[in-house]
């Protein structure tokens, strides 16, 4: 393989000090999280062994991310991410400490357990988009796929250590001990975040967005981004069925395999070990297979592991199935993460990732509840077999939806629009603003022009516009007028920073179809109270 096509080492991101320190601290914290999860799952089997209540522990873990990921992602795009991560971890430390005290005192109940699990999940909801969004600033672009895989490796190293350690501690020390170690595990990541300087954030002339408009901007971008939409659809199709494994694993250990907390910890540890092995194999796989085939292999392996768990009442076979489940899970999850990162420019990265997480955890949360109900009605083994068959069918159904890996031109800001007219600072919040662009197009270029303008419509809407329309001017042959609105002048200034290289290339193609290649004549229309604008801007290809 040529040097140009060579894949970076799976460990290459660890050469970057900030990434390495945060990664190690996160692994340590995740060890505590997995210990907490084992303790919570096993504690629920003693407080209320109903399959629905046991499955609700998984729901309480994932539901907060489904509910809070979008506001968390919006916050991560408009505030200092280091501070957001610090606050989230401090809050989780407080919740974990209170949980430990209740378990140690014997005062924990089934519903209190669900409440505290939900609170810890809420902290994770605010952490996840911020952490994923900072990764591209910690490593160079060529190392990003390896960094994403290493994040998954870290989760699964902790999954390999935490559950097994929790099983031993529950048996030898007491059920309260995993909760205590989870509490202490937050101290390390808090210390690293405290001393980390944080990201270098661009300081623009435009004020930062506020929370609600930022959330709406994220939703608008996702709605008009086919690449992100495809990732989300594929994620829902996979995780809705794969969630059965996580929701029912405590009952697999206890009811199907007639084991105890030690076996439950061993199975979770095997999942983690399989995932770590799979993560280190991923660069080799990606060098030989496109992302679609990696996802297909991972989905097939997950379906097979579900079927094995349902059909074979042998701990040894269950461990093999768990290893396969871990390797398959990492192949699919890492591929989805890389595709989602590749579909998002920096200004909306945390919000876009939060929507991916919303789909991920929404499917996990709803799926966990559904599979708990199915297990209660039909039995654990039957529920696992149904999930395996459903996953196989869903994977085949969405194969026609290409996953893709994202194009750098869709992410990189072009900054090619000319400077906008000057508006007095006190008028910068004025709106709505209408942008009008006139194009002169010959009859021979008309069909190509109209097709390209439909593509331009999507980019205008992604970047902050609404109410986009294209008109033919009746009084002048060959004159077309594009109009769209933006909520405020500030938001239009943000559009100037958001336009990507792909949009620049599209606008250049449109300009080439106009008379003499002159491009569009642009006007900015504001409410009558706005001051400082010239009557119209000169002809140019931006907005």
TIFI-882623 format. One record per residue (C-alpha): x, y, z. Coordinates in steps of 0.5 Angstrom, whole numbers, always signed. Example, Ala and Ser with C-alpha at 12.3 -4.5 7.8 and 13.67 -1.06 7.14 Angstrom:
     c1     c2     c3
    +25     -9    +16
    +27     -2    +14
REM end
This chain:
     c1     c2     c3
     +0     +0     +0
     +3     +7     -2
     +4    +12     +4
     -1    +16     +1
     -6    +11     +2
     -3     +8     +9
     -8     +8    +15
     -6    +11    +21
     -4     +7    +27
    -10     +5    +32
     -6     +9    +37
     -4    +15    +33
     -9    +19    +37
     -5    +18    +44
     +1    +22    +41
     -3    +28    +42
     -2    +30    +50
     -9    +33    +51
    -13    +27    +48
     -9    +22    +51
    -10    +25    +58
    -17    +26    +57
    -18    +19    +54
    -15    +16    +60
    -19    +20    +65
    -25    +18    +61
    -23    +10    +61
    -22    +11    +69
    -29    +14    +70
    -32     +9    +65
    -30     +3    +69
    -34     +6    +75
    -40     +7    +70
    -40     +0    +68
    -39     -2    +75
    -45     +2    +77
    -49     -1    +71
    -48     -8    +74
    -49     -6    +81
    -56     -2    +79
    -58     -8    +74
    -57    -13    +79
    -60     -9    +85
    -66     -9    +81
    -66    -16    +81
    -67    -16    +88
    -71    -11    +89
    -76    -12    +84
    -74    -18    +79
    -80    -17    +74
    -77    -17    +67
    -80    -10    +66
    -77     -7    +72
    -70    -10    +70
    -71     -7    +63
    -73     +0    +66
    -66     +0    +69
    -63     +1    +62
    -69     +5    +60
    -67    +10    +65
    -60    +10    +63
    -62    +12    +56
    -68    +16    +56
    -64    +22    +59
    -60    +22    +53
    -66    +22    +48
    -69    +27    +52
    -63    +32    +53
    -58    +31    +48
    -61    +36    +43
    -61    +42    +48
    -54    +39    +51
    -51    +39    +44
    -54    +46    +43
    -50    +48    +49
    -44    +45    +47
    -44    +49    +41
    -45    +56    +44
    -41    +55    +51
    -34    +53    +53
    -34    +46    +52
    -29    +45    +58
    -34    +48    +63
    -40    +44    +61
    -36    +38    +62
    -34    +40    +69
    -41    +42    +71
    -44    +35    +68
    -38    +31    +72
    -39    +35    +78
    -47    +34    +78
    -46    +26    +77
    -41    +26    +82
    -46    +29    +87
    -51    +24    +85
    -47    +18    +85
    -45    +20    +92
    -52    +20    +94
    -54    +14    +91
    -48    +10    +95
    -50    +13   +101
    -57    +10   +100
    -55     +3    +98
    -50     +3   +104
    -56     +4   +109
    -60     -1   +106
    -65     +5   +104
    -65     +4    +96
    -72     +2    +93
    -74     +0    +86
    -76     +7    +84
    -71    +11    +87
    -66     +7    +84
    -69     +9    +77
    -69    +16    +79
    -62    +16    +81
    -60    +12    +74
    -64    +17    +71
    -60    +23    +74
    -53    +20    +72
    -56    +19    +65
    -58    +26    +65
    -51    +28    +66
    -48    +23    +61
    -53    +27    +56
    -50    +33    +57
    -43    +30    +57
    -43    +26    +50
    -44    +31    +45
    -39    +36    +48
    -34    +30    +49
    -35    +28    +42
    -35    +35    +39
    -28    +37    +42
    -25    +30    +39
    -23    +34    +32
    -20    +39    +36
    -15    +35    +40
    -13    +31    +34
    -11    +32    +26
    -16    +30    +21
    -13    +24    +19
    -13    +21    +26
    -20    +22    +27
    -23    +15    +25
    -17    +12    +30
    -19    +17    +35
    -27    +15    +35
    -25     +8    +35
    -20     +9    +41
    -26    +13    +45
    -30     +6    +43
    -24     +2    +45
    -24     +6    +52
    -31     +5    +53
    -30     -3    +52
    -24     -3    +56
    -28     +0    +62
    -33     -5    +60
    -28    -11    +60
    -26     -9    +67
    -32     -6    +71
    -37    -11    +70
    -32    -17    +72
    -29    -12    +78
    -36    -11    +80
    -38    -18    +80
    -33    -20    +85
    -34    -14    +89
    -41    -15    +90
    -40    -22    +92
    -34    -21    +97
    -35    -14    +99
    -42    -12    +99
    -47     -9    +94
    -46     -2    +96
    -38     -2    +93
    -39     -1    +86
    -43     +5    +87
    -38     +8    +92
    -32     +6    +87
    -36    +10    +81
    -37    +16    +86
    -29    +16    +86
    -28    +15    +79
    -31    +22    +77
    -25    +25    +81
    -20    +24    +76
    -24    +26    +70
    -26    +33    +74
    -18    +34    +76
    -16    +33    +68
    -21    +38    +66
    -20    +43    +71
    -12    +43    +69
    -14    +42    +61
    -14    +49    +58
    -20    +48    +53
    -21    +49    +46
    -19    +55    +42
    -25    +58    +40
    -26    +62    +34
    -28    +69    +37
    -32    +72    +31
    -35    +79    +31
    -42    +76    +31
    -45    +74    +38
    -46    +67    +40
    -53    +64    +39
    -58    +63    +45
    -60    +56    +47
    -67    +56    +43
    -65    +59    +36
    -59    +54    +37
    -63    +48    +38
    -68    +50    +32
    -61    +51    +28
    -59    +44    +29
    -66    +41    +27
    -66    +45    +21
    -59    +43    +19
    -61    +36    +20
    -67    +36    +16
    -64    +39    +10
    -58    +35    +11
    -59    +28     +7
    -52    +25     +9
    -54    +26    +17
    -61    +24    +16
    -58    +17    +13
    -54    +16    +19
    -60    +17    +23
    -64    +12    +20
    -59     +7    +19
    -58     +8    +27
    -65     +7    +29
    -66     +1    +25
    -60     -2    +28
    -61     +0    +35
    -68     -1    +36
    -67     -9    +36
    -60     -9    +38
    -62     -6    +45
    -65    -13    +47
    -58    -15    +49
    -57    -10    +53
    -64    -10    +56
    -64    -17    +58
    -57    -19    +60
    -58    -19    +67
    -64    -24    +66
    -60    -28    +61
    -55    -29    +66
    -60    -30    +72
    -66    -34    +68
    -63    -37    +62
    -56    -39    +65
    -58    -40    +72
    -52    -36    +74
    -51    -30    +79
    -48    -23    +79
    -41    -26    +78
    -43    -29    +71
    -47    -23    +69
    -40    -19    +70
    -37    -24    +66
    -41    -23    +60
    -41    -16    +61
    -33    -16    +61
    -33    -21    +55
    -37    -16    +51
    -32    -11    +53
    -26    -15    +51
    -30    -17    +44
    -31    -10    +43
    -23     -8    +45
    -21    -14    +40
    -26    -11    +35
    -23     -4    +35
    -16     -6    +34
    -18    -10    +28
    -22     -4    +25
    -17     -1    +21
    -15     -7    +18
    -22     -8    +16
    -23     -1    +14
    -17     -2     +9
    -21     -8     +6
    -28     -6     +6
    -32     +0     +5
    -36     +2    +11
    -43     -1     +8
    -40     -8     +9
    -37     -7    +16
    -44     -5    +18
    -47    -11    +15
    -42    -15    +18
    -43    -12    +25
    -51    -13    +24
    -50    -20    +22
    -46    -21    +28
    -50    -18    +33
    -56    -22    +30
    -52    -28    +31
    -50    -27    +38
    -58    -25    +40
    -60    -32    +37
    -54    -36    +41
    -56    -33    +47
    -63    -35    +46
    -62    -42    +44
    -56    -45    +48
    -56    -45    +56
    -49    -46    +57
    -45    -40    +60
    -39    -42    +56
    -43    -41    +49
    -46    -35    +52
    -39    -32    +53
    -37    -33    +46
    -43    -30    +44
    -42    -24    +48
    -35    -23    +45
    -38    -23    +38
    -43    -18    +41
    -38    -14    +43
    -34    -14    +37
    -40    -13    +32
    -43     -7    +37
    -36     -3    +36
    -36     -5    +28
    -43     -2    +27
    -42     +4    +33
    -36     +6    +30
    -38     +6    +23
    -44    +11    +25
    -40    +15    +29
    -35    +17    +23
    -40    +18    +18
    -44    +23    +23
    -38    +27    +24
    -36    +27    +17
    -43    +30    +15
    -42    +36    +20
    -39    +42    +19
    -36    +45    +26
    -41    +50    +27
    -47    +45    +28
    -42    +39    +30
    -45    +38    +37
    -52    +39    +35
    -51    +34    +30
    -48    +29    +34
    -53    +30    +39
    -59    +29    +34
    -55    +22    +32
    -55    +21    +40
    -62    +22    +41
    -64    +17    +35
    -59    +12    +38
    -61    +13    +45
    -68    +14    +43
    -68     +7    +40
    -64     +4    +46
    -69     +7    +51
    -76     +5    +47
    -73     -2    +45
    -71     -4    +52
    -78     -2    +54
    -81     -6    +49
    -76    -12    +49
    -78    -12    +57
    -85    -13    +55
    -84    -18    +50
    -80    -22    +55
    -85    -22    +61
    -90    -24    +56
    -87    -29    +52
    -80    -31    +56
    -73    -28    +55
    -71    -33    +50
    -77    -32    +45
    -75    -24    +46
    -68    -25    +44
    -70    -29    +38
    -75    -24    +35
    -70    -19    +36
    -65    -23    +32
    -70    -24    +26
    -72    -17    +27
    -65    -14    +26
    -63    -19    +20
    -70    -16    +17
    -68     -9    +19
    -61     -9    +16
    -63    -12     +9
    -69     -7     +9
    -64     -1    +10
    -58     -3     +5
    -61     +1     +0
    -60     +7     +4
    -52     +9     +3
    -49    +11     +9
    -43    +15     +6
    -37    +18    +10
    -38    +25     +9
    -34    +30     +4
    -29    +35     +7
    -32    +40     +2
    -39    +39     +6
    -35    +41    +13
    -30    +46    +11
    -32    +53    +11
    -31    +57     +5
    -31    +64     +7
    -32    +66     +0
    -38    +71     +1
    -36    +78     +0
    -37    +82     +6
    -44    +84     +8
    -47    +91     +8
    -46    +95    +15
    -51    +95    +19
    -51   +100    +26
    -50    +95    +32
    -56    +97    +35
    -60    +94    +29
    -56    +88    +29
    -62    +84    +32
    -67    +87    +27
    -71    +82    +23
    -73    +78    +19
    -68    +80    +14
    -70    +78     +6
    -65    +76     +1
    -66    +77     -6
    -62    +75    -12
    -63    +76    -19
    -60    +71    -24
    -60    +72    -32
    -61    +66    -35
    -61    +64    -43
    -66    +59    -45
    -61    +54    -47
    -58    +54    -40
    -65    +54    -36
    -66    +47    -35
    -59    +46    -32
    -60    +52    -28
    -67    +50    -25
    -64    +43    -23
    -58    +47    -19
    -62    +52    -16
    -66    +46    -12
    -60    +44     -9
    -58    +51     -7
    -65    +51     -4
    -62    +46     +1
    -56    +49     +3
    -60    +56     +4
    -64    +52     +9
    -59    +48    +12
    -55    +55    +14
    -60    +59    +17
    -65    +61    +12
    -73    +60    +11
    -78    +61     +6
    -74    +60     +0
    -77    +61     -7
    -75    +62    -14
    -79    +66    -19
    -79    +68    -26
    -80    +75    -27
    -86    +76    -32
    -83    +83    -35
    -76    +81    -37
    -75    +75    -41
    -69    +70    -38
    -69    +74    -31
    -70    +69    -25
    -71    +72    -17
    -69    +68    -11
    -71    +70     -5
    -70    +67     +2
    -71    +70     +9
    -67    +70    +16
    -69    +71    +23
    -64    +77    +24
    -59    +81    +21
    -54    +77    +26
    -56    +70    +24
    -55    +73    +16
    -48    +74    +19
    -47    +67    +21
    -49    +65    +15
    -43    +68    +12
    -39    +64    +17
    -43    +57    +15
    -42    +57     +8
    -38    +51     +6
    -33    +49     +0
    -39    +45     -3
    -44    +51     -3
    -38    +55     -6
    -37    +50    -12
    -45    +50    -13
    -46    +57    -13
    -40    +58    -18
    -43    +53    -23
    -50    +57    -22
    -46    +63    -24
    -43    +60    -30
    -50    +59    -33
    -52    +66    -32
    -51    +71    -38
    -43    +73    -38
    -42    +69    -32
    -44    +75    -28
    -47    +71    -22
    -53    +74    -18
    -55    +81    -17
    -56    +81     -9
    -60    +86     -5
    -61    +85     +3
    -68    +88     +5
    -69    +90    +12
    -75    +93    +16
    -76   +100    +15
    -73   +102    +22
    -66    +99    +20
    -60   +104    +19
    -54   +104    +15
    -55    +99     +9
    -54   +102     +2
    -60   +101     -3
    -57    +95     -6
    -50    +91     -6
    -46    +90    -13
    -47    +84    -17
    -44    +78    -14
    -45    +70    -13
    -46    +70     -5
    -51    +73     -1
REM end
